[in-house]
């Protein structure tokens, strides 16, 4: 099952984990600012 995961899905999972850590480390306001900057 794990072998079937495509590279882009693995990348997205890694990014999600990274975002979760960033959101945990930073205040919600900071995380929102970063998310807004990344979205634009």
PDB file of N, CA, C and O in Angstrom:
ATOM      1  N   UNK A   1       0.843  -1.201   0.000  1.00  0.00           N
ATOM      2  CA  UNK A   1       0.000   0.000   0.000  1.00  0.00           C
ATOM      3  C   UNK A   1       0.880   1.254   0.000  1.00  0.00           C
ATOM      4  O   UNK A   1       0.625   2.218  -0.722  1.00  0.00           O
ATOM      5  N   UNK A   2       1.903   1.208   0.818  1.00  0.00           N
ATOM      6  CA  UNK A   2       2.778   2.374   0.899  1.00  0.00           C
ATOM      7  C   UNK A   2       3.551   2.553  -0.401  1.00  0.00           C
ATOM      8  O   UNK A   2       3.841   3.675  -0.814  1.00  0.00           O
ATOM      9  N   UNK A   3       3.880   1.431  -1.044  1.00  0.00           N
ATOM     10  CA  UNK A   3       4.661   1.493  -2.265  1.00  0.00           C
ATOM     11  C   UNK A   3       3.871   2.147  -3.395  1.00  0.00           C
ATOM     12  O   UNK A   3       4.442   2.711  -4.328  1.00  0.00           O
ATOM     13  N   UNK A   4       2.532   2.057  -3.290  1.00  0.00           N
ATOM     14  CA  UNK A   4       1.694   2.596  -4.356  1.00  0.00           C
ATOM     15  C   UNK A   4       1.582   4.113  -4.303  1.00  0.00           C
ATOM     16  O   UNK A   4       1.137   4.741  -5.264  1.00  0.00           O
ATOM     17  N   UNK A   5       1.982   4.697  -3.191  1.00  0.00           N
ATOM     18  CA  UNK A   5       1.868   6.146  -3.064  1.00  0.00           C
ATOM     19  C   UNK A   5       2.709   6.851  -4.120  1.00  0.00           C
ATOM     20  O   UNK A   5       3.890   6.549  -4.290  1.00  0.00           O
ATOM     21  N   UNK A   6       2.102   7.776  -4.814  1.00  0.00           N
ATOM     22  CA  UNK A   6       2.827   8.498  -5.858  1.00  0.00           C
ATOM     23  C   UNK A   6       3.692   9.595  -5.228  1.00  0.00           C
ATOM     24  O   UNK A   6       3.393  10.072  -4.134  1.00  0.00           O
ATOM     25  N   UNK A   7       4.753   9.987  -5.914  1.00  0.00           N
ATOM     26  CA  UNK A   7       5.688  10.997  -5.373  1.00  0.00           C
ATOM     27  C   UNK A   7       4.982  12.279  -4.966  1.00  0.00           C
ATOM     28  O   UNK A   7       5.297  12.847  -3.920  1.00  0.00           O
ATOM     29  N   UNK A   8       4.028  12.749  -5.774  1.00  0.00           N
ATOM     30  CA  UNK A   8       3.372  14.014  -5.437  1.00  0.00           C
ATOM     31  C   UNK A   8       2.550  13.870  -4.165  1.00  0.00           C
ATOM     32  O   UNK A   8       2.428  14.816  -3.387  1.00  0.00           O
ATOM     33  N   UNK A   9       1.980  12.673  -3.951  1.00  0.00           N
ATOM     34  CA  UNK A   9       1.210  12.464  -2.722  1.00  0.00           C
ATOM     35  C   UNK A   9       2.140  12.448  -1.521  1.00  0.00           C
ATOM     36  O   UNK A   9       1.812  12.980  -0.460  1.00  0.00           O
ATOM     37  N   UNK A  10       3.314  11.827  -1.700  1.00  0.00           N
ATOM     38  CA  UNK A  10       4.296  11.820  -0.600  1.00  0.00           C
ATOM     39  C   UNK A  10       4.735  13.244  -0.297  1.00  0.00           C
ATOM     40  O   UNK A  10       4.893  13.617   0.865  1.00  0.00           O
ATOM     41  N   UNK A  11       4.929  14.033  -1.339  1.00  0.00           N
ATOM     42  CA  UNK A  11       5.343  15.422  -1.143  1.00  0.00           C
ATOM     43  C   UNK A  11       4.276  16.192  -0.382  1.00  0.00           C
ATOM     44  O   UNK A  11       4.578  16.967   0.525  1.00  0.00           O
ATOM     45  N   UNK A  12       3.008  15.964  -0.771  1.00  0.00           N
ATOM     46  CA  UNK A  12       1.929  16.685  -0.099  1.00  0.00           C
ATOM     47  C   UNK A  12       1.842  16.282   1.359  1.00  0.00           C
ATOM     48  O   UNK A  12       1.602  17.119   2.230  1.00  0.00           O
ATOM     49  N   UNK A  13       2.039  14.990   1.627  1.00  0.00           N
ATOM     50  CA  UNK A  13       1.983  14.523   3.017  1.00  0.00           C
ATOM     51  C   UNK A  13       3.108  15.169   3.823  1.00  0.00           C
ATOM     52  O   UNK A  13       2.917  15.560   4.975  1.00  0.00           O
ATOM     53  N   UNK A  14       4.297  15.277   3.193  1.00  0.00           N
ATOM     54  CA  UNK A  14       5.414  15.885   3.911  1.00  0.00           C
ATOM     55  C   UNK A  14       5.138  17.365   4.163  1.00  0.00           C
ATOM     56  O   UNK A  14       5.455  17.894   5.228  1.00  0.00           O
ATOM     57  N   UNK A  15       4.548  18.017   3.179  1.00  0.00           N
ATOM     58  CA  UNK A  15       4.228  19.439   3.332  1.00  0.00           C
ATOM     59  C   UNK A  15       3.197  19.631   4.445  1.00  0.00           C
ATOM     60  O   UNK A  15       3.291  20.567   5.239  1.00  0.00           O
ATOM     61  N   UNK A  16       2.205  18.723   4.490  1.00  0.00           N
ATOM     62  CA  UNK A  16       1.179  18.830   5.529  1.00  0.00           C
ATOM     63  C   UNK A  16       1.805  18.697   6.908  1.00  0.00           C
ATOM     64  O   UNK A  16       1.465  19.430   7.837  1.00  0.00           O
ATOM     65  N   UNK A  17       2.741  17.732   7.025  1.00  0.00           N
ATOM     66  CA  UNK A  17       3.395  17.564   8.320  1.00  0.00           C
ATOM     67  C   UNK A  17       4.190  18.818   8.673  1.00  0.00           C
ATOM     68  O   UNK A  17       4.201  19.256   9.823  1.00  0.00           O
ATOM     69  N   UNK A  18       4.854  19.389   7.668  1.00  0.00           N
ATOM     70  CA  UNK A  18       5.651  20.590   7.892  1.00  0.00           C
ATOM     71  C   UNK A  18       4.751  21.746   8.338  1.00  0.00           C
ATOM     72  O   UNK A  18       5.081  22.479   9.271  1.00  0.00           O
ATOM     73  N   UNK A  19       3.595  21.899   7.651  1.00  0.00           N
ATOM     74  CA  UNK A  19       2.684  22.980   8.010  1.00  0.00           C
ATOM     75  C   UNK A  19       2.155  22.805   9.424  1.00  0.00           C
ATOM     76  O   UNK A  19       1.995  23.768  10.174  1.00  0.00           O
ATOM     77  N   UNK A  20       1.879  21.515   9.778  1.00  0.00           N
ATOM     78  CA  UNK A  20       1.347  21.270  11.120  1.00  0.00           C
ATOM     79  C   UNK A  20       2.371  21.687  12.165  1.00  0.00           C
ATOM     80  O   UNK A  20       2.029  22.275  13.192  1.00  0.00           O
ATOM     81  N   UNK A  21       3.649  21.371  11.885  1.00  0.00           N
ATOM     82  CA  UNK A  21       4.697  21.734  12.842  1.00  0.00           C
ATOM     83  C   UNK A  21       4.826  23.251  12.915  1.00  0.00           C
ATOM     84  O   UNK A  21       4.988  23.813  13.998  1.00  0.00           O
ATOM     85  N   UNK A  22       4.754  23.908  11.770  1.00  0.00           N
ATOM     86  CA  UNK A  22       4.880  25.369  11.758  1.00  0.00           C
ATOM     87  C   UNK A  22       3.724  25.993  12.536  1.00  0.00           C
ATOM     88  O   UNK A  22       3.915  26.926  13.316  1.00  0.00           O
ATOM     89  N   UNK A  23       2.514  25.459  12.308  1.00  0.00           N
ATOM     90  CA  UNK A  23       1.353  26.018  12.994  1.00  0.00           C
ATOM     91  C   UNK A  23       1.459  25.781  14.493  1.00  0.00           C
ATOM     92  O   UNK A  23       0.997  26.591  15.297  1.00  0.00           O
ATOM     93  N   UNK A  24       2.072  24.662  14.856  1.00  0.00           N
ATOM     94  CA  UNK A  24       2.210  24.358  16.277  1.00  0.00           C
ATOM     95  C   UNK A  24       3.236  25.292  16.921  1.00  0.00           C
ATOM     96  O   UNK A  24       3.065  25.730  18.059  1.00  0.00           O
ATOM     97  N   UNK A  25       4.304  25.590  16.175  1.00  0.00           N
ATOM     98  CA  UNK A  25       5.373  26.415  16.738  1.00  0.00           C
ATOM     99  C   UNK A  25       4.974  27.887  16.786  1.00  0.00           C
ATOM    100  O   UNK A  25       5.283  28.592  17.747  1.00  0.00           O
ATOM    101  N   UNK A  26       4.286  28.341  15.744  1.00  0.00           N
ATOM    102  CA  UNK A  26       3.938  29.756  15.662  1.00  0.00           C
ATOM    103  C   UNK A  26       2.556  30.022  16.250  1.00  0.00           C
ATOM    104  O   UNK A  26       1.766  29.100  16.452  1.00  0.00           O
ATOM    105  N   UNK A  27       2.283  31.262  16.515  1.00  0.00           N
ATOM    106  CA  UNK A  27       0.948  31.629  16.978  1.00  0.00           C
ATOM    107  C   UNK A  27      -0.016  31.528  15.795  1.00  0.00           C
ATOM    108  O   UNK A  27       0.422  31.638  14.650  1.00  0.00           O
ATOM    109  N   UNK A  28      -1.305  31.324  16.033  1.00  0.00           N
ATOM    110  CA  UNK A  28      -2.276  31.228  14.942  1.00  0.00           C
ATOM    111  C   UNK A  28      -2.220  32.430  14.008  1.00  0.00           C
ATOM    112  O   UNK A  28      -2.370  32.276  12.796  1.00  0.00           O
ATOM    113  N   UNK A  29      -2.010  33.606  14.546  1.00  0.00           N
ATOM    114  CA  UNK A  29      -1.949  34.801  13.705  1.00  0.00           C
ATOM    115  C   UNK A  29      -0.767  34.709  12.745  1.00  0.00           C
ATOM    116  O   UNK A  29      -0.895  35.035  11.565  1.00  0.00           O
ATOM    117  N   UNK A  30       0.364  34.271  13.244  1.00  0.00           N
ATOM    118  CA  UNK A  30       1.539  34.126  12.390  1.00  0.00           C
ATOM    119  C   UNK A  30       1.280  33.090  11.303  1.00  0.00           C
ATOM    120  O   UNK A  30       1.622  33.297  10.139  1.00  0.00           O
ATOM    121  N   UNK A  31       0.670  31.972  11.695  1.00  0.00           N
ATOM    122  CA  UNK A  31       0.390  30.910  10.731  1.00  0.00           C
ATOM    123  C   UNK A  31      -0.559  31.418   9.649  1.00  0.00           C
ATOM    124  O   UNK A  31      -0.397  31.094   8.472  1.00  0.00           O
ATOM    125  N   UNK A  32      -1.556  32.221  10.052  1.00  0.00           N
ATOM    126  CA  UNK A  32      -2.492  32.764   9.072  1.00  0.00           C
ATOM    127  C   UNK A  32      -1.773  33.698   8.109  1.00  0.00           C
ATOM    128  O   UNK A  32      -2.049  33.695   6.909  1.00  0.00           O
ATOM    129  N   UNK A  33      -0.853  34.493   8.636  1.00  0.00           N
ATOM    130  CA  UNK A  33      -0.108  35.403   7.773  1.00  0.00           C
ATOM    131  C   UNK A  33       0.720  34.620   6.768  1.00  0.00           C
ATOM    132  O   UNK A  33       0.760  34.957   5.585  1.00  0.00           O
ATOM    133  N   UNK A  34       1.384  33.568   7.249  1.00  0.00           N
ATOM    134  CA  UNK A  34       2.221  32.750   6.372  1.00  0.00           C
ATOM    135  C   UNK A  34       1.358  32.065   5.319  1.00  0.00           C
ATOM    136  O   UNK A  34       1.722  32.019   4.144  1.00  0.00           O
ATOM    137  N   UNK A  35       0.209  31.530   5.745  1.00  0.00           N
ATOM    138  CA  UNK A  35      -0.682  30.853   4.802  1.00  0.00           C
ATOM    139  C   UNK A  35      -1.186  31.839   3.752  1.00  0.00           C
ATOM    140  O   UNK A  35      -1.279  31.502   2.572  1.00  0.00           O
ATOM    141  N   UNK A  36      -1.508  33.044   4.179  1.00  0.00           N
ATOM    142  CA  UNK A  36      -1.995  34.050   3.236  1.00  0.00           C
ATOM    143  C   UNK A  36      -0.898  34.416   2.238  1.00  0.00           C
ATOM    144  O   UNK A  36      -1.164  34.593   1.049  1.00  0.00           O
ATOM    145  N   UNK A  37       0.322  34.525   2.724  1.00  0.00           N
ATOM    146  CA  UNK A  37       1.436  34.856   1.829  1.00  0.00           C
ATOM    147  C   UNK A  37       1.683  33.721   0.842  1.00  0.00           C
ATOM    148  O   UNK A  37       1.988  33.961  -0.326  1.00  0.00           O
ATOM    149  N   UNK A  38       1.549  32.485   1.315  1.00  0.00           N
ATOM    150  CA  UNK A  38       1.792  31.345   0.432  1.00  0.00           C
ATOM    151  C   UNK A  38       0.669  31.215  -0.598  1.00  0.00           C
ATOM    152  O   UNK A  38       0.906  30.766  -1.719  1.00  0.00           O
ATOM    153  N   UNK A  39      -0.552  31.607  -0.221  1.00  0.00           N
ATOM    154  CA  UNK A  39      -1.686  31.467  -1.131  1.00  0.00           C
ATOM    155  C   UNK A  39      -1.622  32.505  -2.244  1.00  0.00           C
ATOM    156  O   UNK A  39      -2.040  32.232  -3.370  1.00  0.00           O
ATOM    157  N   UNK A  40      -1.104  33.692  -1.943  1.00  0.00           N
ATOM    158  CA  UNK A  40      -1.072  34.746  -2.948  1.00  0.00           C
ATOM    159  C   UNK A  40       0.045  34.534  -3.948  1.00  0.00           C
ATOM    160  O   UNK A  40       0.212  35.337  -4.867  1.00  0.00           O
TER     161      UNK A  40
END
